[in-house]
Amino acid sequence: MSSCLDLREYQDNPDMQNILGKLVSGKSGYKSVIDKTKPIAKCSQCGKILDDSWKFCPECGNRIK
Ligand SMILES: [Zn+2]
């Protein structure tokens, strides 16, 4: 049994992406979570990447729509 499995051939396989994401991040479904999330919101003022739950930009105080 080889431990030198070439993972590149699995990169297009969603199941394998899940497993790889889990290995890399420690979270299951890491890759698919990224794929399913909306485009990352950025503050229109300062460009800080914003969380959905935030109502105001923590960086500049800009109100998030
Ligand atoms: Zn801002």
N, CA, C, O and the ligand as a Tripos MOL2 file, in Angstrom:
@<TRIPOS>MOLECULE
protein
  261   259    66     0     0
PROTEIN
NO_CHARGES

@<TRIPOS>ATOM
      1 N           0.8450   -1.1970    0.0000 N.3       1 MET1
      2 CA          0.0000    0.0000    0.0000 C.3       1 MET1
      3 C           0.8770    1.2410    0.0000 C.2       1 MET1
      4 O           1.7610    1.4090    0.8400 O.2       1 MET1
      5 N           0.6100    2.0810   -0.9450 N.am      2 SER2
      6 CA          1.4400    3.2700   -1.0800 C.3       2 SER2
      7 C           0.8600    4.4470   -0.3130 C.2       2 SER2
      8 O          -0.3490    4.6750   -0.3270 O.2       2 SER2
      9 N           1.7120    5.1740    0.3410 N.am      3 SER3
     10 CA          1.2630    6.4010    0.9910 C.3       3 SER3
     11 C           1.5220    7.6070    0.0990 C.2       3 SER3
     12 O           1.2300    8.7460    0.4620 O.2       3 SER3
     13 N           2.0700    7.3320   -1.0670 N.am      4 CYS4
     14 CA          2.3900    8.4020   -1.9980 C.3       4 CYS4
     15 C           1.3110    8.5210   -3.0780 C.2       4 CYS4
     16 O           1.6040    8.6650   -4.2650 O.2       4 CYS4
     17 N           0.0880    8.4590   -2.6410 N.am      5 LEU5
     18 CA         -1.0290    8.5770   -3.5680 C.3       5 LEU5
     19 C          -0.9990    9.9470   -4.2500 C.2       5 LEU5
     20 O          -0.8430   10.9830   -3.6040 O.2       5 LEU5
     21 N          -1.1500    9.9160   -5.5560 N.am      6 ASP6
     22 CA         -1.1580   11.1920   -6.2780 C.3       6 ASP6
     23 C          -2.5560   11.8060   -6.1790 C.2       6 ASP6
     24 O          -3.4890   11.3750   -6.8570 O.2       6 ASP6
     25 N          -2.6740   12.7970   -5.3400 N.am      7 LEU7
     26 CA         -3.9920   13.3760   -5.0740 C.3       7 LEU7
     27 C          -4.4880   14.2600   -6.2140 C.2       7 LEU7
     28 O          -5.6690   14.6020   -6.2720 O.2       7 LEU7
     29 N          -3.6040   14.6200   -7.1000 N.am      8 ARG8
     30 CA         -4.0030   15.5580   -8.1620 C.3       8 ARG8
     31 C          -5.1240   15.0080   -9.0300 C.2       8 ARG8
     32 O          -5.9830   15.7490   -9.5090 O.2       8 ARG8
     33 N          -5.1000   13.6880   -9.2230 N.am      9 GLU9
     34 CA         -6.1270   13.1150  -10.0900 C.3       9 GLU9
     35 C          -7.5090   13.1170   -9.4390 C.2       9 GLU9
     36 O          -8.5110   12.8470  -10.1010 O.2       9 GLU9
     37 N          -7.5580   13.4180   -8.1560 N.am     10 TYR10
     38 CA         -8.8530   13.4480   -7.4630 C.3      10 TYR10
     39 C          -9.3890   14.8650   -7.2910 C.2      10 TYR10
     40 O         -10.4660   15.0510   -6.7260 O.2      10 TYR10
     41 N          -8.6810   15.8260   -7.7520 N.am     11 GLN11
     42 CA         -9.0490   17.2020   -7.4370 C.3      11 GLN11
     43 C         -10.4080   17.6130   -8.0010 C.2      11 GLN11
     44 O         -11.0560   18.5040   -7.4520 O.2      11 GLN11
     45 N         -10.8410   16.9890   -9.0690 N.am     12 ASP12
     46 CA        -12.1310   17.3410   -9.6430 C.3      12 ASP12
     47 C         -13.2740   16.5330   -9.0650 C.2      12 ASP12
     48 O         -14.4280   16.7040   -9.4590 O.2      12 ASP12
     49 N         -12.9540   15.6560   -8.1340 N.am     13 ASN13
     50 CA        -13.9630   14.8120   -7.5120 C.3      13 ASN13
     51 C         -14.4770   15.4760   -6.2340 C.2      13 ASN13
     52 O         -13.7160   15.6620   -5.2850 O.2      13 ASN13
     53 N         -15.7670   15.8350   -6.2040 N.am     14 PRO14
     54 CA        -16.2980   16.5700   -5.0420 C.3      14 PRO14
     55 C         -16.1230   15.8170   -3.7330 C.2      14 PRO14
     56 O         -15.8280   16.4220   -2.7030 O.2      14 PRO14
     57 N         -16.3010   14.5110   -3.7660 N.am     15 ASP15
     58 CA        -16.1180   13.7310   -2.5370 C.3      15 ASP15
     59 C         -14.6890   13.8290   -2.0450 C.2      15 ASP15
     60 O         -14.4300   13.9620   -0.8490 O.2      15 ASP15
     61 N         -13.7690   13.7590   -2.9930 N.am     16 MET16
     62 CA        -12.3620   13.8300   -2.6250 C.3      16 MET16
     63 C         -12.0100   15.2310   -2.1400 C.2      16 MET16
     64 O         -11.1740   15.3890   -1.2500 O.2      16 MET16
     65 N         -12.6350   16.2380   -2.7120 N.am     17 GLN17
     66 CA        -12.4060   17.5990   -2.2450 C.3      17 GLN17
     67 C         -12.8320   17.7340   -0.7910 C.2      17 GLN17
     68 O         -12.1650   18.3940    0.0060 O.2      17 GLN17
     69 N         -13.9550   17.0990   -0.4550 N.am     18 ASN18
     70 CA        -14.4130   17.0840    0.9340 C.3      18 ASN18
     71 C         -13.3800   16.4750    1.8460 C.2      18 ASN18
     72 O         -13.0550   17.0180    2.9020 O.2      18 ASN18
     73 N         -12.8720   15.3390    1.4220 N.am     19 ILE19
     74 CA        -11.9210   14.6140    2.2570 C.3      19 ILE19
     75 C         -10.6290   15.4120    2.3860 C.2      19 ILE19
     76 O         -10.0660   15.5320    3.4750 O.2      19 ILE19
     77 N         -10.1760   15.9460    1.2860 N.am     20 LEU20
     78 CA         -8.9500   16.7430    1.3140 C.3      20 LEU20
     79 C          -9.1420   17.9800    2.1800 C.2      20 LEU20
     80 O          -8.2630   18.3590    2.9550 O.2      20 LEU20
     81 N         -10.3140   18.6020    2.0320 N.am     21 GLY21
     82 CA        -10.5970   19.7790    2.8410 C.3      21 GLY21
     83 C         -10.5780   19.4490    4.3180 C.2      21 GLY21
     84 O         -10.1150   20.2340    5.1460 O.2      21 GLY21
     85 N         -11.0890   18.2740    4.6300 N.am     22 LYS22
     86 CA        -11.1190   17.8350    6.0170 C.3      22 LYS22
     87 C          -9.7140   17.6040    6.5370 C.2      22 LYS22
     88 O          -9.3870   17.9450    7.6740 O.2      22 LYS22
     89 N          -8.8950   17.0190    5.6840 N.am     23 LEU23
     90 CA         -7.5150   16.7590    6.0760 C.3      23 LEU23
     91 C          -6.7640   18.0650    6.2970 C.2      23 LEU23
     92 O          -6.0020   18.2160    7.2530 O.2      23 LEU23
     93 N          -6.9990   18.9900    5.3960 N.am     24 VAL24
     94 CA         -6.2420   20.2390    5.4380 C.3      24 VAL24
     95 C          -6.7060   21.1320    6.5720 C.2      24 VAL24
     96 O          -5.8990   21.7260    7.2880 O.2      24 VAL24
     97 N          -8.0200   21.2170    6.7230 N.am     25 SER25
     98 CA         -8.5770   22.2200    7.6250 C.3      25 SER25
     99 C          -9.0480   21.6450    8.9410 C.2      25 SER25
    100 O          -9.2260   22.3780    9.9140 O.2      25 SER25
    101 N          -9.2530   20.3240    8.9820 N.am     26 GLY26
    102 CA         -9.8360   19.7200   10.1600 C.3      26 GLY26
    103 C         -11.3400   19.8570   10.2020 C.2      26 GLY26
    104 O         -11.9870   19.3710   11.1300 O.2      26 GLY26
    105 N         -11.9040   20.5170    9.2010 N.am     27 LYS27
    106 CA        -13.3600   20.6490    9.1510 C.3      27 LYS27
    107 C         -13.8900   19.8210    8.0030 C.2      27 LYS27
    108 O         -13.3000   19.8110    6.9230 O.2      27 LYS27
    109 N         -14.9830   19.1330    8.2140 N.am     28 SER28
    110 CA        -15.5820   18.3880    7.1230 C.3      28 SER28
    111 C         -16.2970   19.3420    6.1890 C.2      28 SER28
    112 O         -16.8840   20.3370    6.6130 O.2      28 SER28
    113 N         -16.2350   19.0190    4.9180 N.am     29 GLY29
    114 CA        -16.9460   19.8230    3.9290 C.3      29 GLY29
    115 C         -16.3450   21.2010    3.7420 C.2      29 GLY29
    116 O         -17.0250   22.1220    3.2880 O.2      29 GLY29
    117 N         -15.0850   21.3480    4.0850 N.am     30 TYR30
    118 CA        -14.4420   22.6590    4.0040 C.3      30 TYR30
    119 C         -14.5530   23.2730    2.6280 C.2      30 TYR30
    120 O         -14.9390   24.4310    2.4720 O.2      30 TYR30
    121 N         -14.2090   22.4750    1.6330 N.am     31 LYS31
    122 CA        -14.2240   22.9770    0.2650 C.3      31 LYS31
    123 C         -15.6410   23.3150   -0.1880 C.2      31 LYS31
    124 O         -15.8800   24.3700   -0.7770 O.2      31 LYS31
    125 N         -16.5870   22.4010    0.0950 N.am     32 SER32
    126 CA        -17.9410   22.6370   -0.3750 C.3      32 SER32
    127 C         -18.5940   23.8000    0.3650 C.2      32 SER32
    128 O         -19.4660   24.4730   -0.1850 O.2      32 SER32
    129 N         -18.1910   24.0350    1.5750 N.am     33 VAL33
    130 CA        -18.7020   25.1980    2.2970 C.3      33 VAL33
    131 C         -18.2740   26.4670    1.5910 C.2      33 VAL33
    132 O         -19.0580   27.4050    1.4430 O.2      33 VAL33
    133 N         -17.0360   26.4900    1.1590 N.am     34 ILE34
    134 CA        -16.5460   27.6580    0.4270 C.3      34 ILE34
    135 C         -17.3310   27.8400   -0.8690 C.2      34 ILE34
    136 O         -17.7020   28.9560   -1.2360 O.2      34 ILE34
    137 N         -17.5800   26.7150   -1.5590 N.am     35 ASP35
    138 CA        -18.2680   26.7940   -2.8360 C.3      35 ASP35
    139 C         -19.7010   27.2880   -2.6930 C.2      35 ASP35
    140 O         -20.2240   27.9640   -3.5790 O.2      35 ASP35
    141 N         -20.3300   26.9490   -1.5740 N.am     36 LYS36
    142 CA        -21.7440   27.2680   -1.4190 C.3      36 LYS36
    143 C         -21.9760   28.6690   -0.8840 C.2      36 LYS36
    144 O         -23.0540   29.2310   -1.0770 O.2      36 LYS36
    145 N         -21.0110   29.2250   -0.2330 N.am     37 THR37
    146 CA        -21.2180   30.5460    0.3400 C.3      37 THR37
    147 C         -21.3340   31.5910   -0.7500 C.2      37 THR37
    148 O         -20.7960   31.4370   -1.8470 O.2      37 THR37
    149 N         -22.0400   32.6470   -0.4290 N.am     38 LYS38
    150 CA        -22.2020   33.7530   -1.3610 C.3      38 LYS38
    151 C         -20.8500   34.3780   -1.6400 C.2      38 LYS38
    152 O         -19.8820   34.1550   -0.9130 O.2      38 LYS38
    153 N         -20.7990   35.1600   -2.6980 N.am     39 PRO39
    154 CA        -19.5710   35.9090   -2.9330 C.3      39 PRO39
    155 C         -19.2300   36.7220   -1.6900 C.2      39 PRO39
    156 O         -20.1070   37.2570   -1.0110 O.2      39 PRO39
    157 N         -17.9620   36.7990   -1.4180 N.am     40 ILE40
    158 CA        -17.5380   37.4830   -0.2020 C.3      40 ILE40
    159 C         -17.8900   38.9600   -0.2850 C.2      40 ILE40
    160 O         -17.5650   39.6460   -1.2550 O.2      40 ILE40
    161 N         -18.5640   39.4280    0.7620 N.am     41 ALA41
    162 CA        -18.9360   40.8350    0.8110 C.3      41 ALA41
    163 C         -17.7440   41.6600    1.2680 C.2      41 ALA41
    164 O         -16.9980   41.2800    2.1710 O.2      41 ALA41
    165 N         -17.5960   42.7890    0.6160 N.am     42 LYS42
    166 CA        -16.5240   43.6900    1.0260 C.3      42 LYS42
    167 C         -17.1130   45.0550    1.3230 C.2      42 LYS42
    168 O         -18.0970   45.4740    0.7140 O.2      42 LYS42
    169 N         -16.5080   45.7210    2.2460 N.am     43 CYS43
    170 CA        -16.9120   47.0800    2.5430 C.3      43 CYS43
    171 C         -16.6590   47.9640    1.3280 C.2      43 CYS43
    172 O         -15.5790   47.9520    0.7360 O.2      43 CYS43
    173 N         -17.6970   48.7370    0.9710 N.am     44 SER44
    174 CA        -17.5470   49.5970   -0.2000 C.3      44 SER44
    175 C         -16.6520   50.7890    0.0890 C.2      44 SER44
    176 O         -16.1880   51.4650   -0.8290 O.2      44 SER44
    177 N         -16.4140   51.0390    1.3530 N.am     45 GLN45
    178 CA        -15.5710   52.1700    1.7300 C.3      45 GLN45
    179 C         -14.0920   51.7880    1.7810 C.2      45 GLN45
    180 O         -13.2410   52.3960    1.1320 O.2      45 GLN45
    181 N         -13.8260   50.7540    2.5780 N.am     46 CYS46
    182 CA        -12.4190   50.4470    2.8490 C.3      46 CYS46
    183 C         -11.9880   49.1050    2.2600 C.2      46 CYS46
    184 O         -10.7990   48.7900    2.2320 O.2      46 CYS46
    185 N         -12.9740   48.3030    1.7830 N.am     47 GLY47
    186 CA        -12.6140   47.0480    1.1480 C.3      47 GLY47
    187 C         -12.3770   45.9110    2.0980 C.2      47 GLY47
    188 O         -11.9360   44.8400    1.6800 O.2      47 GLY47
    189 N         -12.6590   46.1130    3.3750 N.am     48 LYS48
    190 CA        -12.4880   45.0280    4.3360 C.3      48 LYS48
    191 C         -13.4960   43.9240    4.0330 C.2      48 LYS48
    192 O         -14.6480   44.1940    3.6950 O.2      48 LYS48
    193 N         -13.0440   42.6740    4.1590 N.am     49 ILE49
    194 CA        -13.9430   41.5440    3.9550 C.3      49 ILE49
    195 C         -14.8800   41.4230    5.1480 C.2      49 ILE49
    196 O         -14.4550   41.3980    6.3030 O.2      49 ILE49
    197 N         -16.1700   41.3470    4.8310 N.am     50 LEU50
    198 CA        -17.1930   41.4460    5.8590 C.3      50 LEU50
    199 C         -17.9060   40.1330    6.0830 C.2      50 LEU50
    200 O         -18.0610   39.3200    5.1710 O.2      50 LEU50
    201 N         -18.3340   39.9450    7.3080 N.am     51 ASP51
    202 CA        -19.1530   38.7950    7.6670 C.3      51 ASP51
    203 C         -20.6170   39.1610    7.4910 C.2      51 ASP51
    204 O         -21.0130   40.3050    7.7150 O.2      51 ASP51
    205 N         -21.4200   38.1790    7.0860 N.am     52 ASP52
    206 CA        -22.8470   38.4020    6.8680 C.3      52 ASP52
    207 C         -23.5610   38.9720    8.0880 C.2      52 ASP52
    208 O         -24.5030   39.7550    7.9670 O.2      52 ASP52
    209 N         -23.0950   38.5660    9.2570 N.am     53 SER53
    210 CA        -23.8050   38.9260   10.4790 C.3      53 SER53
    211 C         -23.4860   40.3510   10.9310 C.2      53 SER53
    212 O         -24.1300   40.8770   11.8380 O.2      53 SER53
    213 N         -22.4900   40.9720   10.2940 N.am     54 TRP54
    214 CA        -22.1110   42.3150   10.7140 C.3      54 TRP54
    215 C         -23.0330   43.3460   10.0930 C.2      54 TRP54
    216 O         -23.4190   43.2320    8.9300 O.2      54 TRP54
    217 N         -23.3770   44.3340   10.8640 N.am     55 LYS55
    218 CA        -24.2290   45.4050   10.3530 C.3      55 LYS55
    219 C         -23.4050   46.6250    9.9720 C.2      55 LYS55
    220 O         -23.8180   47.4490    9.1560 O.2      55 LYS55
    221 N         -22.2630   46.7160   10.5680 N.am     56 PHE56
    222 CA        -21.3750   47.8190   10.2470 C.3      56 PHE56
    223 C         -19.9690   47.2890   10.0130 C.2      56 PHE56
    224 O         -19.5660   46.2880   10.6050 O.2      56 PHE56
    225 N         -19.2530   47.9460    9.1740 N.am     57 CYS57
    226 CA        -17.8600   47.5880    8.9540 C.3      57 CYS57
    227 C         -17.0620   47.8790   10.2130 C.2      57 CYS57
    228 O         -17.0890   49.0030   10.7130 O.2      57 CYS57
    229 N         -16.3490   46.8830   10.7350 N.am     58 PRO58
    230 CA        -15.5610   47.1030   11.9450 C.3      58 PRO58
    231 C         -14.3420   47.9810   11.6930 C.2      58 PRO58
    232 O         -13.7210   48.4980   12.6210 O.2      58 PRO58
    233 N         -14.0220   48.1320   10.4290 N.am     59 GLU59
    234 CA        -12.8250   48.8840   10.0860 C.3      59 GLU59
    235 C         -13.1050   50.3710   10.0120 C.2      59 GLU59
    236 O         -12.3730   51.1760   10.5870 O.2      59 GLU59
    237 N         -14.1630   50.7380    9.3060 N.am     60 CYS60
    238 CA        -14.4080   52.1480    9.0650 C.3      60 CYS60
    239 C         -15.7920   52.5920    9.5190 C.2      60 CYS60
    240 O         -16.1020   53.7820    9.4810 O.2      60 CYS60
    241 N         -16.6410   51.6350    9.9540 N.am     61 GLY61
    242 CA        -17.9540   52.0080   10.4730 C.3      61 GLY61
    243 C         -19.0040   52.2090    9.3940 C.2      61 GLY61
    244 O         -20.1190   52.6490    9.6740 O.2      61 GLY61
    245 N         -18.6420   51.8830    8.1550 N.am     62 ASN62
    246 CA        -19.5960   51.9990    7.0670 C.3      62 ASN62
    247 C         -20.7640   51.0500    7.2940 C.2      62 ASN62
    248 O         -20.5590   49.8970    7.6740 O.2      62 ASN62
    249 N         -21.9610   51.5110    7.0710 N.am     63 ARG63
    250 CA        -23.1340   50.6390    7.2390 C.3      63 ARG63
    251 C         -23.2020   49.6360    6.0950 C.2      63 ARG63
    252 O         -23.0560   49.9960    4.9270 O.2      63 ARG63
    253 N         -23.4280   48.3620    6.4490 N.am     64 ILE64
    254 CA        -23.4940   47.3110    5.4360 C.3      64 ILE64
    255 C         -24.9370   47.0950    5.0410 C.2      64 ILE64
    256 O         -25.8180   46.9640    5.8910 O.2      64 ILE64
    257 N         -25.1640   47.0600    3.7580 N.am     65 LYS65
    258 CA        -26.5380   46.8890    3.2700 C.3      65 LYS65
    259 C         -27.0020   45.4610    3.4530 C.2      65 LYS65
    260 O         -28.1340   45.1290    3.0990 O.2      65 LYS65
    261 ZN        -15.0990   49.6450    5.8790 Zn       66 ZN66
@<TRIPOS>BOND
     1     1     2 1
     2     2     3 1
     3     3     4 2
     4     3     5 am
     5     5     6 1
     6     6     7 1
     7     7     8 2
     8     7     9 am
     9     9    10 1
    10    10    11 1
    11    11    12 2
    12    11    13 am
    13    13    14 1
    14    14    15 1
    15    15    16 2
    16    15    17 am
    17    17    18 1
    18    18    19 1
    19    19    20 2
    20    19    21 am
    21    21    22 1
    22    22    23 1
    23    23    24 2
    24    23    25 am
    25    25    26 1
    26    26    27 1
    27    27    28 2
    28    27    29 am
    29    29    30 1
    30    30    31 1
    31    31    32 2
    32    31    33 am
    33    33    34 1
    34    34    35 1
    35    35    36 2
    36    35    37 am
    37    37    38 1
    38    38    39 1
    39    39    40 2
    40    39    41 am
    41    41    42 1
    42    42    43 1
    43    43    44 2
    44    43    45 am
    45    45    46 1
    46    46    47 1
    47    47    48 2
    48    47    49 am
    49    49    50 1
    50    50    51 1
    51    51    52 2
    52    51    53 am
    53    53    54 1
    54    54    55 1
    55    55    56 2
    56    55    57 am
    57    57    58 1
    58    58    59 1
    59    59    60 2
    60    59    61 am
    61    61    62 1
    62    62    63 1
    63    63    64 2
    64    63    65 am
    65    65    66 1
    66    66    67 1
    67    67    68 2
    68    67    69 am
    69    69    70 1
    70    70    71 1
    71    71    72 2
    72    71    73 am
    73    73    74 1
    74    74    75 1
    75    75    76 2
    76    75    77 am
    77    77    78 1
    78    78    79 1
    79    79    80 2
    80    79    81 am
    81    81    82 1
    82    82    83 1
    83    83    84 2
    84    83    85 am
    85    85    86 1
    86    86    87 1
    87    87    88 2
    88    87    89 am
    89    89    90 1
    90    90    91 1
    91    91    92 2
    92    91    93 am
    93    93    94 1
    94    94    95 1
    95    95    96 2
    96    95    97 am
    97    97    98 1
    98    98    99 1
    99    99   100 2
   100    99   101 am
   101   101   102 1
   102   102   103 1
   103   103   104 2
   104   103   105 am
   105   105   106 1
   106   106   107 1
   107   107   108 2
   108   107   109 am
   109   109   110 1
   110   110   111 1
   111   111   112 2
   112   111   113 am
   113   113   114 1
   114   114   115 1
   115   115   116 2
   116   115   117 am
   117   117   118 1
   118   118   119 1
   119   119   120 2
   120   119   121 am
   121   121   122 1
   122   122   123 1
   123   123   124 2
   124   123   125 am
   125   125   126 1
   126   126   127 1
   127   127   128 2
   128   127   129 am
   129   129   130 1
   130   130   131 1
   131   131   132 2
   132   131   133 am
   133   133   134 1
   134   134   135 1
   135   135   136 2
   136   135   137 am
   137   137   138 1
   138   138   139 1
   139   139   140 2
   140   139   141 am
   141   141   142 1
   142   142   143 1
   143   143   144 2
   144   143   145 am
   145   145   146 1
   146   146   147 1
   147   147   148 2
   148   147   149 am
   149   149   150 1
   150   150   151 1
   151   151   152 2
   152   151   153 am
   153   153   154 1
   154   154   155 1
   155   155   156 2
   156   155   157 am
   157   157   158 1
   158   158   159 1
   159   159   160 2
   160   159   161 am
   161   161   162 1
   162   162   163 1
   163   163   164 2
   164   163   165 am
   165   165   166 1
   166   166   167 1
   167   167   168 2
   168   167   169 am
   169   169   170 1
   170   170   171 1
   171   171   172 2
   172   171   173 am
   173   173   174 1
   174   174   175 1
   175   175   176 2
   176   175   177 am
   177   177   178 1
   178   178   179 1
   179   179   180 2
   180   179   181 am
   181   181   182 1
   182   182   183 1
   183   183   184 2
   184   183   185 am
   185   185   186 1
   186   186   187 1
   187   187   188 2
   188   187   189 am
   189   189   190 1
   190   190   191 1
   191   191   192 2
   192   191   193 am
   193   193   194 1
   194   194   195 1
   195   195   196 2
   196   195   197 am
   197   197   198 1
   198   198   199 1
   199   199   200 2
   200   199   201 am
   201   201   202 1
   202   202   203 1
   203   203   204 2
   204   203   205 am
   205   205   206 1
   206   206   207 1
   207   207   208 2
   208   207   209 am
   209   209   210 1
   210   210   211 1
   211   211   212 2
   212   211   213 am
   213   213   214 1
   214   214   215 1
   215   215   216 2
   216   215   217 am
   217   217   218 1
   218   218   219 1
   219   219   220 2
   220   219   221 am
   221   221   222 1
   222   222   223 1
   223   223   224 2
   224   223   225 am
   225   225   226 1
   226   226   227 1
   227   227   228 2
   228   227   229 am
   229   229   230 1
   230   230   231 1
   231   231   232 2
   232   231   233 am
   233   233   234 1
   234   234   235 1
   235   235   236 2
   236   235   237 am
   237   237   238 1
   238   238   239 1
   239   239   240 2
   240   239   241 am
   241   241   242 1
   242   242   243 1
   243   243   244 2
   244   243   245 am
   245   245   246 1
   246   246   247 1
   247   247   248 2
   248   247   249 am
   249   249   250 1
   250   250   251 1
   251   251   252 2
   252   251   253 am
   253   253   254 1
   254   254   255 1
   255   255   256 2
   256   255   257 am
   257   257   258 1
   258   258   259 1
   259   259   260 2
@<TRIPOS>SUBSTRUCTURE
     1 MET1         2 RESIDUE 1 A MET
     2 SER2         6 RESIDUE 1 A SER
     3 SER3        10 RESIDUE 1 A SER
     4 CYS4        14 RESIDUE 1 A CYS
     5 LEU5        18 RESIDUE 1 A LEU
     6 ASP6        22 RESIDUE 1 A ASP
     7 LEU7        26 RESIDUE 1 A LEU
     8 ARG8        30 RESIDUE 1 A ARG
     9 GLU9        34 RESIDUE 1 A GLU
    10 TYR10       38 RESIDUE 1 A TYR
    11 GLN11       42 RESIDUE 1 A GLN
    12 ASP12       46 RESIDUE 1 A ASP
    13 ASN13       50 RESIDUE 1 A ASN
    14 PRO14       54 RESIDUE 1 A PRO
    15 ASP15       58 RESIDUE 1 A ASP
    16 MET16       62 RESIDUE 1 A MET
    17 GLN17       66 RESIDUE 1 A GLN
    18 ASN18       70 RESIDUE 1 A ASN
    19 ILE19       74 RESIDUE 1 A ILE
    20 LEU20       78 RESIDUE 1 A LEU
    21 GLY21       82 RESIDUE 1 A GLY
    22 LYS22       86 RESIDUE 1 A LYS
    23 LEU23       90 RESIDUE 1 A LEU
    24 VAL24       94 RESIDUE 1 A VAL
    25 SER25       98 RESIDUE 1 A SER
    26 GLY26      102 RESIDUE 1 A GLY
    27 LYS27      106 RESIDUE 1 A LYS
    28 SER28      110 RESIDUE 1 A SER
    29 GLY29      114 RESIDUE 1 A GLY
    30 TYR30      118 RESIDUE 1 A TYR
    31 LYS31      122 RESIDUE 1 A LYS
    32 SER32      126 RESIDUE 1 A SER
    33 VAL33      130 RESIDUE 1 A VAL
    34 ILE34      134 RESIDUE 1 A ILE
    35 ASP35      138 RESIDUE 1 A ASP
    36 LYS36      142 RESIDUE 1 A LYS
    37 THR37      146 RESIDUE 1 A THR
    38 LYS38      150 RESIDUE 1 A LYS
    39 PRO39      154 RESIDUE 1 A PRO
    40 ILE40      158 RESIDUE 1 A ILE
    41 ALA41      162 RESIDUE 1 A ALA
    42 LYS42      166 RESIDUE 1 A LYS
    43 CYS43      170 RESIDUE 1 A CYS
    44 SER44      174 RESIDUE 1 A SER
    45 GLN45      178 RESIDUE 1 A GLN
    46 CYS46      182 RESIDUE 1 A CYS
    47 GLY47      186 RESIDUE 1 A GLY
    48 LYS48      190 RESIDUE 1 A LYS
    49 ILE49      194 RESIDUE 1 A ILE
    50 LEU50      198 RESIDUE 1 A LEU
    51 ASP51      202 RESIDUE 1 A ASP
    52 ASP52      206 RESIDUE 1 A ASP
    53 SER53      210 RESIDUE 1 A SER
    54 TRP54      214 RESIDUE 1 A TRP
    55 LYS55      218 RESIDUE 1 A LYS
    56 PHE56      222 RESIDUE 1 A PHE
    57 CYS57      226 RESIDUE 1 A CYS
    58 PRO58      230 RESIDUE 1 A PRO
    59 GLU59      234 RESIDUE 1 A GLU
    60 CYS60      238 RESIDUE 1 A CYS
    61 GLY61      242 RESIDUE 1 A GLY
    62 ASN62      246 RESIDUE 1 A ASN
    63 ARG63      250 RESIDUE 1 A ARG
    64 ILE64      254 RESIDUE 1 A ILE
    65 LYS65      258 RESIDUE 1 A LYS
    66 ZN66       261 GROUP 0 **** ****
